[in-house]
């Protein structure tokens, strides 16, 4: 297998494939209260909601290779499973199976707020994202949205772990699935597990709070996306909608090239005594 991290660009902040950002450039930010107005209907039929992000070509920083493929593969998987509501956001040059707009920080936050507001108590919510990431190696992590280092609509493009948790903690959905294929992804785990609805959450991260994600040119995917989705869920489990995410993680983790250390995948499970299903 060929493991190919993207070459970092020579800027004040250094970005690589789902890579790290020098902690010296991370500015302190005030926690913002997210006001979510619950709008879900009284329909008792479980609904399945997803927000998928895949950013290969950024507005102001170095580009990536396979994040759009990651989003397409997840879109196809969830569509075939029967998901009712899927929003896909990305860049303005890649090809997407479905495209609902630029993955700016503002747009992604709004999409998540809308889904959280509409999803009912019997529903499933999934947030799946692939792109650059950064952090300070001590638990503060962030997703690099399309507009990072440029900013649009009053946001700066840094989508912090506590900001995402501030949104997802309002979800009344029975199941909340988060999959992050960005560097420093593990830093989101503690924030999710501290949410009042943590018992409903399962989070699969490509690495620890200090690790990196990787491109796998051989598979034309992010490496974690390939092993979790393509290898485990699709190849080993045959796209069975009743596959437990815990089982998929175990299979993917066993064959992942980084067996130990910061680049090794992590799982955060709010209910260790029961299986988490996407359907």
For each residue, the residues with C-beta under 8 A, 3 or more apart:
1: 216 218 257
2: 216 217 218
3: 214 216 223 257
4: 17 214 215 216 217
5: 16 17 19 212 214 215
6: 16 17 19 62 64 65 215
7: 16 62
8: 14 15 16 19 62
9: 14 15 61 62
10: 14
11: 14 15 61
12: 22 25
13: 21 22 25 61 134 149
14: 8 9 10 11 19 20 21 22
15: 8 9 11 19 21 61 62 132 134 144
16: 5 6 7 8 19 20 62 132 183 212
17: 4 5 6 64 65 132 183 212 213 214 215 222
18: 64 130 131 132 133 181 182 183 185 206 212 213 214 222
19: 5 6 8 14 15 16 132 133 134 183 212 213
20: 14 16 133 134 135 137 183 184 212
21: 13 14 15 25 26 134 135 144
22: 12 13 14 25
23: 26 135 136 137 138
24:
25: 12 13 21 22
26: 21 23 134 135 136 140 142
27:
28:
29: 158 160
30:
31: 162 166
32: 163 166
33: 166
34: 113 163 166 167 170
35:
36: 113 116 117 167 170
37: 117
38: 117 170 172
39: 117 118
40: 117 118 119 120 121 123 172
41: 118 120
42: 120
43: 47 120
44: 122
45: 122
46: 120 122 123 124 174
47: 43 84 85 119 120 122 123 124
48: 78 81 82 83 84 85 123 124 126 278 279
49: 83 84 85 86 115 118 119 123 124 125 126 173
50: 74 78 83 85 86 87 115 125 126 127 128
51: 86 87 89 108 111 112 115 126 127 128
52: 71 74 75 78 86 87 88 89 126 128 129
53: 71 88 89 90 103 108 128 129 130 131 143 145
54: 67 68 69 70 71 72 74 88 90 94 96 103 129 130 131
55: 58 64 67 68 90 91 103 130 131 132 144 145 146
56: 63 64 65 66 67 68 90 91 93 94 131
57: 63 64 91 92 93 94
58: 55 61 62 63 64 91 132 144 146 148
59: 91 146 147 148 149 150
60: 147 148 149 150
61: 9 11 13 15 58 132 144 148 149
62: 6 7 8 9 15 16 58
63: 56 57 58
64: 6 17 18 55 56 57 58 67 131 132 215
65: 6 17 56 215 217 220
66: 56 69 70 130 215 216 220 221 222 225
67: 54 55 56 64 70 71 90 94 130 131 181 222
68: 54 55 56 71 72 90 91 94 95 96
69: 54 66 72 73 220 221
70: 54 66 67 73 74 130 181 221 222 225
71: 52 53 54 67 68 74 75 88 90 96 128 130
72: 54 68 69 75 76 95 96 97
73: 69 70 76 77 221 225 229 230
74: 50 52 54 70 71 77 78 128 179 225 229
75: 52 71 72 78 79 86 88 96 97 98
76: 72 73 79 80 97
77: 73 74 80 81 229 233 234 239
78: 48 50 52 74 75 81 83 86 126 278
79: 75 76 82 83 86
80: 76 77 239
81: 48 77 78 239 241 278 279
82: 48 79 241 279
83: 48 49 50 78 79 86 126
84: 47 48 49
85: 47 48 49 50 115 118
86: 49 50 51 52 75 78 79 83 98
87: 50 51 52 100 111 115
88: 52 53 54 71 75 96 97 98 99 100
89: 51 52 53 99 100 101 102 103 107 108 111
90: 53 54 55 56 67 68 71 94 96 99 102 103 146
91: 55 56 57 58 59 68 94 102 103 146
92: 57 102
93: 56 57
94: 54 56 57 67 68 90 91
95: 68 72
96: 54 68 71 72 75 88 90 99
97: 72 75 76 88
98: 75 86 88
99: 88 89 90 96
100: 87 88 89 111
101: 89 107
102: 89 90 91 92 107 146 147
103: 53 54 55 89 90 91 107 108 131 145 146
104: 107 108 145 146 147 152 153 155 157
105: 108 109 145 147 148 151 152 153 155 156 157 158 159
106: 109 110 152 153 154 155
107: 89 101 102 103 104 110 111 153
108: 51 53 89 103 104 105 111 112 129 145 159
109: 105 106 112 113 155 159 163 167
110: 106 107 113 114
111: 51 87 89 100 107 108 114 115
112: 51 108 109 115 116 127 164 167 168
113: 34 36 109 110 116 117 167
114: 110 111 117 118
115: 49 50 51 85 87 111 112 118 119 125
116: 36 112 113 119 125 167 168 170 171 173
117: 36 37 38 39 40 113 114 170
118: 39 40 41 49 85 114 115
119: 40 47 49 115 116 123 124 125 171 172 173
120: 40 41 42 43 46 47 123 172 173
121: 40 172 173 174
122: 44 45 46 47 174
123: 40 46 47 48 49 119 120 173 174 175
124: 46 47 48 49 119 173 174 175 176 177 278 279
125: 49 50 115 116 119 168 171 173 175 176 177
126: 48 49 50 51 52 78 83 176 177 178 179 278
127: 50 51 112 164 168 176 177 178 179
128: 50 51 52 53 71 74 177 178 179
129: 52 53 54 108 143 179 180 181 182
130: 18 53 54 55 66 67 70 71 181 182 222 225
131: 18 53 54 55 56 64 67 103 143 144 145 181 182
132: 15 16 17 18 19 55 58 61 64 143 144 148 182 183
133: 18 19 20 141 142 143 144 180 182 183 184 185 213
134: 13 15 19 20 21 26 141 142 144 158 183 184
135: 20 21 23 26 138 139 140 141 142 183 184 187 209 210
136: 23 26 139 140
137: 20 23 184 209 210
138: 23 135 209
139: 135 136 161 187 190 209
140: 26 135 136 160 161 187
141: 133 134 135 160 161 184 185 186 187 188 209
142: 26 133 134 135 158 159 160 161 184
143: 53 129 131 132 133 158 159 164 180 182
144: 15 21 55 58 61 131 132 133 134 148 157 158 159 182
145: 53 55 103 104 105 108 131 148 155 157 158 159
146: 55 58 59 90 91 102 103 104 157
147: 59 60 102 104 105 150 151 152 155 156 157
148: 58 59 60 61 105 132 144 145 151 156 157 158
149: 13 59 60 61 157
150: 59 60 147 157
151: 105 147 148 154 155 156 157
152: 104 105 106 147 155 157
153: 104 105 106 107
154: 106 151
155: 104 105 106 109 145 147 151 152
156: 105 147 148 151
157: 104 105 144 145 146 147 148 149 150 151 152
158: 29 105 134 142 143 144 145 148
159: 105 108 109 142 143 144 145 163 164
160: 29 140 141 142 163 164
161: 139 140 141 142 164 165 187 188 191
162: 31 165 166 191
163: 32 34 109 159 160 166 167
164: 112 127 143 159 160 161 167 168 188 191
165: 161 162 168 169 188 191 192 194 195
166: 31 32 33 34 162 163 169
167: 34 36 109 112 113 116 163 164 170
168: 112 116 125 127 164 165 171 176 178 192 195 197 201
169: 165 166 195 196 197
170: 34 36 38 116 117 167
171: 116 119 125 168 176 197 200
172: 38 40 119 120 121 197
173: 49 116 119 120 121 123 124 125 176 200
174: 46 121 122 123 124 200
175: 123 124 125 200 202 276 277 278
176: 124 125 126 127 168 171 173 197 200 201 202
177: 124 125 126 127 128 201 202 203 245 276 278
178: 126 127 128 168 188 192 201 202 203 204
179: 74 126 127 128 129 203 204 225 228
180: 129 133 143 185 188 203 204 205 206
181: 18 67 70 129 130 131 185 206 213 222 224 225
182: 18 129 130 131 132 133 143 144 185 206 213
183: 16 17 18 19 20 132 133 134 135 206 207 211 212 213
184: 20 133 134 135 137 141 142 187 207 209 210 211 212
185: 18 133 141 180 181 182 188 205 206 207 211 213 266
186: 141 189 205 207 208 209 210 211 266
187: 135 139 140 141 161 184 190 191 209
188: 141 161 164 165 178 180 185 191 192 203 205
189: 186 192 193 203 205 209 266 268
190: 139 187 193 194
191: 161 162 164 165 187 188 194 195
192: 165 168 178 188 189 195 198 201 203 268 270
193: 189 190 198 201 268 270
194: 165 190 191 198
195: 165 168 169 191 192 198 201
196: 169
197: 168 169 171 172 176 200 201 270
198: 192 193 194 195 201 270
199: 270 271
200: 171 173 174 175 176 197 270 271
201: 168 176 177 178 192 193 195 197 198 268 269 270
202: 175 176 177 178 245 246 267 268 269 270 276
203: 177 178 179 180 188 189 192 267 268 269
204: 178 179 180 224 228 245 249 265 266 267
205: 180 185 186 188 189 208 265 266 267 268
206: 18 180 181 182 183 185 211 213 222 223 224 265
207: 183 184 185 186 210 211 212 213 224 258 262 263 264 265 266
208: 186 205 211 261 262 263 264 266
209: 135 137 138 139 141 184 186 187 189
210: 135 137 184 186 207 262
211: 183 184 185 186 206 207 208 258 261 262 263 264
212: 5 16 17 18 19 20 183 184 207 262 263
213: 17 18 19 133 181 182 183 185 206 207 222 223 224
214: 3 4 5 17 18 222 223 224 263
215: 4 5 6 17 64 65 66 222 223
216: 1 2 3 4 66 219 220 221 222 223 226
217: 2 4 65 220
218: 1 2
219: 216 223 226 230
220: 65 66 69 216 217
221: 66 69 70 73 216 225 226 229 230
222: 17 18 66 67 70 130 181 206 213 214 215 216 225 226
223: 3 206 213 214 215 216 219 226 227 256 257
224: 181 204 206 207 213 214 227 228 252 256 265
225: 66 70 73 74 130 179 181 221 222 228 229 230
226: 216 219 221 222 223 229 230 231
227: 223 224 230 231 232 252 255 256
228: 179 204 224 225 231 232 233 248 249 252 265
229: 73 74 77 221 225 226 232 233 234
230: 73 219 221 225 226 227 233 234 235
231: 226 227 228 234 235 236 251 252 255
232: 227 228 229 235 236 237 247 248 249 251 252
233: 77 228 229 230 236 237 239 243 248
234: 77 229 230 231 237 238 239
235: 230 231 232 238
236: 231 232 233 251
237: 232 233 234 240 243 247 248 251
238: 234 235
239: 77 80 81 233 234
240: 237 243
241: 81 82 277 278 279
242: 277 279
243: 233 237 240 247 248 277 278
244: 247 248 275 276 277
245: 177 202 204 248 249 267 275 276 277 278
246: 202 249 250 267 269 275 276
247: 232 237 243 244 250 251 275
248: 228 232 233 237 243 244 245 251 252
249: 204 228 232 245 246 252 253 265 267
250: 246 247 253 254
251: 231 232 236 237 247 248 254 255
252: 224 227 228 231 232 248 249 255 256 265
253: 249 250 256 264 265 267
254: 250 251
255: 227 231 251 252
256: 223 224 227 252 253 259 264 265
257: 1 3 223
258: 207 211 261 263 264
259: 256 264
260: 264
261: 208 211 258 264
262: 207 208 210 211 212
263: 207 208 211 212 214 258
264: 207 208 211 253 256 258 259 260 261
265: 204 205 206 207 224 228 249 252 253 256
266: 185 186 189 204 205 207 208
267: 202 203 204 205 245 246 249 253
268: 189 192 193 201 202 203 205
269: 201 202 203 246 272 276
270: 192 193 197 198 199 200 201 202
271: 199 200 274 276
272: 269
273:
274: 271
275: 244 245 246 247
276: 175 177 202 244 245 246 269 271
277: 175 241 242 243 244 245
278: 48 78 81 124 126 175 177 241 243 245
279: 48 81 82 124 241 242
